[in-house]
Amino acid sequence: MELQRAEDLEKLKDKRSVDGAPDLVVEILSPGNTITETKYKFDLYEENGVLEYWVVYPEYKQIYVYLLNDKEQYGRPVIYEAEDKISSVVLKGLKIKMSDIFKL
């Protein structure tokens, strides 16, 4: 999943493409994902300025949230588990119970 905020609509080239990186990426990992693939995407999103990157680990019922810092690098992730409520910096006001995410 990718997200572009309304104030970034000038990034839209046409109805089919966007110029620039999304503000938020949510990636759901599967057992087939390799460490190499995951690291490649992490580096790609960081280099291209994705502000907020969620990595969902369904097997462990965890979500790692990475945010770009002032050096345009991802710091340590905030790790959400079990009964936590996850929130977004990009989507102000978004709060989701982890239990709701993983009951699907």
N, C-alpha and C positions, 0 to 999 in steps of 0.2 A: 504494500500500500504506500502511496506517496501523497503528499499534501502540498498545495500551493495556497498561501493566504490571499485574501481578496486584494490587499494592498500591493501584492506582487503580480497582479494581472497583466501588467505591461510586459511580463516575461513570455506571455503567450504569443507565439509566432503566428499561428493559425489555429483552427479547431482541432488539429491532430498532434501538435507538438508544442513543447515548452522550451524556451531558451534559458538554460541555467538549471541548477540543482533544486530539488524539492526542499521544503522546509522541514518536513518530517518523513522519515521512512520507517515502516514497521515490517520487519522480516521474521517470518515464522520458520524456524529450522525444522528439518526432518531428519530422521536417523541417517539418511544418505548424504547429508551435507558433510563435506570434509573440512578440516581445520584450514586447509589452504584456500578453499572457496570462501569461507567465512572471513578470514584475514584479508583476502583480496577485496571483498565488498566493504569491509571496515575501512581499509585504506582509501578505497575509491570514494566513499561517502565523505570521509574526513577531508581529503584533498579537494573535493568539489564543493565544500562548504555546506553540507547538509547540517542544519542547526541541531536537529534532534533525531537520534537513531535508536529505535527499540529493537532488541533482539529477543525473540520469544523462544523459550526452551520448553515446549509442551511436555516433554518427558519428565522434567524436573519441576514443572509448574512454576517457572521463574521467568521474569522479564528483566533484562538488563537495559537500562536507559543511559545512553551516552549523550552528552551535550558538548558543543564546541565551546572552548574557553576563549579568552582574549588573545591567545596565541594561535587561534584557529586550529586547535588540536582537541581531540577527545580526551578528557581526563578519566579518572576512575568512574566506572558506572555506578549508578544507583541501582541496587538489586531489590526487586519487589518479589515477595513470596506470599503464599498461603492467604492469610486474611488481610493483607495490606490493601490500601487503595492506591492505585497508580494515577498519577496526574501528569499533565503535559505543560511544558513551558511555552510551546508554540501555540497550542490550543488552550488559551486561558479559560479556566473554569471547568475543563474536562477532568472528571474524577470517575474512575471505574474500579469496582471491587474486583480484586483478582479472582475471587471465587466465582464471579459471574463470567469472567473470561474463560476459565478452564472447565466450566460445567457443560459447555457446548459440545 
